[in-house]
Amino acid sequence: MEARVHQHRSVTSAGRRLRWGAWTGLAVLVAAAAGCSSSGPSSSTTSGPVSITYWTSSTQSEINYLDSHFNSTHKGIKVTGQYIASADNTTAKEVAALKSNTEPNIVIGQDPSALPLLAESGKIVPLNKPLAAETAALYPGIRSALFYKGQQLGLALGGVGNYVLFYNKTDFAQAGISAAPTTWTQLEADAIKLSNPAKHHYGIYLPLGSSEWISYEWESTLWGNGGQFMNANDTKVAFDSPAGVQALTTWVNLVRKDRAAPTTSYAQAGSYDGAPAFASNAVAMIIDGQWAVSTFSTAHINYGVALVPAGSSGQSAANIGIGVATVFNKSAATNKAALTFVQWLGQAQQGAYLTSVSGGLPSGPDQLTQPLVQAEQAKSPTYATFAEQLKFGHSRPTIPAYAAISQALSNEIYAALTGKITPAQALATAAAQGNQAIANGSGS
């Protein structure tokens, strides 16, 4: 997704990196990779420690930490990390490597949206059985993103990202509002009360334009109303439902009927979440992620954070962005060593380390009791709320067509917010385009 901070794979995935261009032509490359891949794992005749390599977009200091700590406790395995590219470019690098049979044993930090493409190579080792315990320890909203066609293609790592509601305490006090809204109905009422369009000040910021951040944020309203993004077997979209229409109507009303949200975008180059609107006090509320905390603190905004308001289901909801570790099939010995390394990465202690260096959040609740995470929480008054939001998290569907579906959805949401079509028309059009992308097979 768009990136103001890379920090770590999953903070980036959560809300700051949008990867439309990276998908162009990748399905063709992966198909070619499948055609030239070996029929099975090669045999290993080496003696001594089993050597394995992983690719990452993390810093060299993080690579050094993982290598040294794993190797010192696993004498029969030698792991070596290599920086591959920035997070936006990793998928293309991986596809090219699969095509030429030069892929590593493991990739860590992979966005799960690329897993179906990589799986077409036939080289991913399923993790269903060997990492069942580590997967069960993850937050429920994370697990579904690891599976495609019944196969677990990766393990989520510590350092995930989500978003919460930021609100301006000074604005709330001046308006006589004592607490953050807990439902979208309350939010709408508060936003109206906080708005003064004549002075270009509004109660809430809703994203405008054409980017995945729009659909990514709107999905929380859909889920909060009890709606679903896809049907049960991921064969058709399901957001064009009464719950979806209600969710988009809420957004449209805030912008057009209530005049409680700006009609112009505050997105900046490489940033689609509109954080400048809140930082400049143009709005009193915004839904945003951990990456925005430093921006708002630097702007000296007296802010608080709260869970994303609940919808008609009575439940809060938010998207979770994750980074995963994926194992590629090489040989029996190296596959076993690679699984051991990924299993180690999935332990609470390593998850806490990855969380602390990423600026992100735990991938499982067992990491919250680790000293490194507790130290991070002690430094940040917003941390506990972000962590609490993980209990109500969801993940984007891991399907080849997701990028095309989300692009169509964001375009139609924007059309509705600008009054060109109704919410029902917007979702019906996006659904038709999304289902066509699914039928095409690759999302193209």
N, C-alpha and C positions, 0 to 999 in steps of 0.2 A: 504494500500500500504506500501512499505517499510518505515521505520521510523527512521530518525535521530532526528526529533522533533515530539513529540506528539502534543504539544501545545493545539490543539483543534481538534474536529472531522474532520472538513472539510479541514483544511490545510493538515492534514494527508491524507485525501482522495484524495486530489488534486494530490499529486505526491509523497508521501513518504510511502505509505503502500500498499503492494501487498498481496492479500489474496487468494492464490491458495489452500493451505492445509485446510483452514477453511471450504471449500465447501464440502469436502469429507464426504459423509454419511449424510449431513444435510437434503437433500430432504427426505430421509427415515424417519429421526426423525420428521420432520414436518408433514409428512403424518400420522405418529403414533399420533402426537399431535392432528391432526384433528379428529382422530378416538376416542380419549378419552376426547375431549372438551365437555363442556356443550352445550345443544341445544340452549340456549339463555341467556341473562343477568339475573342475580339473582336479587331479590327484595331487597331493603334496608329498614331496620326498625330502623336504628340508628337515634338518635336525636343530635342536635348541629351541629357544622361544619362538612362538608363532608370531610373525610380524603382520600387523594390520594397519591400514591407513584410513583416516577419516578426513572429509572435507568440511570446511566451515567458513562462515563469513565473520567470525568473531575475531577479537584482538589477539595478538601474539601472546600477551600475558595470560590470557584465558587459556589459550592452547597449551602454554607451558605448564600451567597449573594442572589441567586435566591429564596431560601426558605424565607428569612427574608423580602425581598422586595415584594414578591408576597403576603405572608400571612398578612403583615401589611396593605395591600390595598384591600384585599378580605376576609372580616370577616366571610363569610359563608363557606369558604374552608380552609382546612389545607393541604398544600403540603409538602412532605418530600422527599428529594433526597437521593439516596444511590449510592455509588460507586460500580459498578458491576465488572469491569475488565478492562484491557487495551483494546484499541480499536480493536486490532487484535482478541481478544477473546470474544467480546461481542456477536457476532452472535451465537456461540455455547452455551453460557449461556442462551440466549433468547430462543433458540430452546428447550433446556432441560427444561426450565421453562414452556414453552407452553405444553410440553408433560405431565408435572406433574400438570398443572393448577395452577402454582405458579408465573405466570408472573405478572409484575407490571401493573399499570394503563397506564403508559407512558414510552417509552424509548426515550431519547434525545441524538442526536449525531450518530444515526444509519447510516451506509453507505447505500445508496439507492440500491446498488447491491444486498443486502440481502432481500429487500422488497418482491420480488416474493415468496421466500421460506417461509417467515413469513406469507404471505397472504394465503398460502395453509392450514394454521391452521383454517382459517375461523374466526379468532378472531380480525382482524384489523378493526377499525371503519373508514369508508370512510370519507374523509375530503372535498369532492368536494363542498358541499353547505355551511357548517358552517364556513369554512375558505377561502371562495372565494376571499374576499377583501385582505386578507393577502397574498394569493398566487399571485394575480394580481400585488402586489407591488414588487415582486421578479424580478430579471433580467430574460429576456425571455429565455436565454439559460439554466436556472436552472429549469424552470417549468416542462419541459417534463420528467425529471428524477423522478418526484414525482408520476407519473401515471403508472398504470399497468392494462391492460384490461379495460380501461375506468374509473378505480377507483383511486382516489387520496389517496395514502397510507401514506403520511407524509407531513410535512411542512419543508422546508429548513430554517436553522437557520443562524444567523450572524456568520461570521468566516469562509468564504469559501476560497478555494485555486485555483490558476491558474498558468500560467507561461508566461514569456516574453523572449525577446532576450537580453542577456547580451553581451556587447562588450568591448574590451580592448581599451581604448582611446589612450594609448601610442602607441600600435601597429598600430592603425588606422592612427595616425599622422605620424608615421615613413613611412607608406606606401602611404601617400598622399591622404588618404580617409577622407573626411570632415564630413561625417555623416553616421549613421547606415543605412543599406539597408532597403528599404520599400517593396521590392518584392523578391521572391525566385530567380528570374533571376539576380537581383542586388546582392543578397547574394552570389550566385555562383561565379559571377565575382570578388567580393571582397574577397571571401575565397581563390580563386586561387592567387590573388595578395598578400594576407597575408601569404601564405604558403611557407615554405622552408623545404621540406621533408628531405633533407640532414642533416638538423639540428634538425629534429624531432619536428618541429613547424608547426602547421596547422591552417587554417583559421576558421574552425568550428568543433565542436564535435557533432557527431551523436551517439546515444546509440547503444551498441553492446551487444550481449548475448541473454538470454532468460528470459524476465521479462515483466510485463505489462507496465512498463515505456516506452518500445520501441513502442508498439502499441499506448499507451496513447499520446505520443508526436507526432507520425506519423499522427494520426488522424487530427491534426491541419493542416497539409499539404493537406490531403484529402479534408477537408472542405474548405480550402482556394482555392482549384481548383473547388469548386462547387459540389464536390461529397458528397455522403451520406454513412453512416456506415450500415444502415439497410434500407429496403424498407418502404413504407408508413405505413404498418400495422404490421411491425416487424415480418414478417413471414419468410423472407429470408435476407441474408446479401446483401449489395449493393456496397461494397468497391471494388469489382473486375470489375470496370468500367473504361472507358477511363480516367476519372479524377483520379481514384486510380492508374492506371498504370503510368500516368504522374507524380503523387506525389512520387511514389516509385522510378521511374526512376531518378528523381531529386536527391534523396538521394543516389542512387547507383552511379550516375555520380560523385557526390562529393567525394565519397570514392575511387572509382575504376578508373574512367577516369581522373578526375581532380587532384587526389592525394591531395585533400584539406581538408581531414578529416582523423584522425588516423584509422588504421586498427586493433588496439588493444583496448580493453576495459579499461576504467579508473574507472569502478565500484569498490566499496569497499564493505566489508561485511555490509549488511543491507542498502546499498546505490547503486541505479542503474542508477542515472541520470548523472554520470560522472563528478560531480562537481570538483573533484581533478584535472581534466585536465585544467580547467580554472583557478583554484586557483594556480596551479603551472606554469602558463603561457605556457603550452604546446599547447594551442589553443587560438585564438583571439576572438572567439564567442562561445556561448553556449545558448541553450534554457533551462531555469530552473525556479524554483519557489521562493517564498518569503523566504523559509527555507534556501536558499543558500546565502542570503544577508550577514548574519553574517560571514559565511565562507570566502566569497570573501573580505569582509572588513578587517577581521583579517589577511588575506594574503597580505593586502596592495596593492591590484590590483586597478589601476586607471580605473574604469569601468563606463559605462553608461548603461542605459536600454532603450529599444524601443519595440514597439509592434511586435508581431510575424509577419514576412514578409507575405504580401498578395500573394495568388496564382493567377492562371490564371483568377479567377473570379473577381479579383481586391479587394478582401476582406481579411482582416486578420481574423484569427480564432485561438481559443485555447480551450483546455479542462478545464472544471470547476469541481472541486471536492467539494462535499457538505456533510453536516451532517444533518439528518432530525429528526424531532420529530414524533413519531408514537403512536397512541392511541389504546389500547387493550380493547375489549368489556368486561365490568364487570356488571354494573347495570345502570339503567337510571340516577340515581343521580350521581354516580361516573363518568359516561361517560360525563355528562354535565359539571361537575367540571373539568375533564381532558381537555375537549375542551376549557374551559375558560383559563386554564393555558397555553395551546399551543397557543391560540390566543394572550395571553399576551406576550409570548416569541417572537411572530412574529411582535410585534410592534417595531417601529424604535428605541426607546430608549433602549429596551432590546437587539435588534439586534446589536446596537452600543456597548453595554457592552460586549456581547459575541465576537464581532469582536476585541475589544481592548484587552481582556484577552487571546485571541487565537493566536495573532500574524498574524491573517488572514485578510480577506477582507469582506466588506459588502455583504449580500445576496440580498440587494435591494438598488437602488440609493437613497431612502429617508434616509438611514442611513448615507450617506456622509455628511449631514449637521449637524449631531449630534456632540456635543462638544467632546465626547470621541474619535470619529473617526477623527475629525479635529485635535485633539491633536496628534494622531498617525501619521497622514499625515504630520504634522509639523515636527515630529522627523525623518522622513524617506524621503530622496529625491527620492526614487524609488516608493513610495506609489501611487502617482498619475498615473504613467504608468500602474502599476498592476491594479488599479481601472478602468482605461480607457479600458484595455484589456477585462474586464468583459462584456463590451457592445458587444463584438464579440465572446462571449463564447458559447460553446456547452456542452452537458452532454452525458456521455455514456448511451446507452440504458438500461433501467431497465427491463431486461428479464432474465429468469433463466439460459439461455445458455451463457450469456455474458462472464463469466470467461473462459469457454472452447473456445469460439470464439477468444477472445483476446489472449489466450495462443497460439492457432494455428497461429494467425496472427503474433505475435511477433517472433515465430520460423521461419516462412517463410520469414519475413522481414530480419531477420539475415542471412538466407540462401542466399538471394539475395545480401545483402551487402558483403558477403564473396565470391561472384561469383559462387556459386554452381548452381544457377538457374537464369532465367531472372525475371524481375519484374512481367511480365504477368503470368509466370508460378507460381511464389510465391503467387500471389493473387488468382489465380484460385485454387491452392491447399488449401489455407487457407479458401476460400469460400466453397469448397466442405466439408471440415471438419466442418466448422461452421454451414452449413445447416444441416449436419448430427446431430450435437449437438442439434439444434433446433428441429429436428424430434424426437430425443430421449426424448425431453421434459424437462430434468433436466440439460442439459449441461454436463452430465457425459460421 
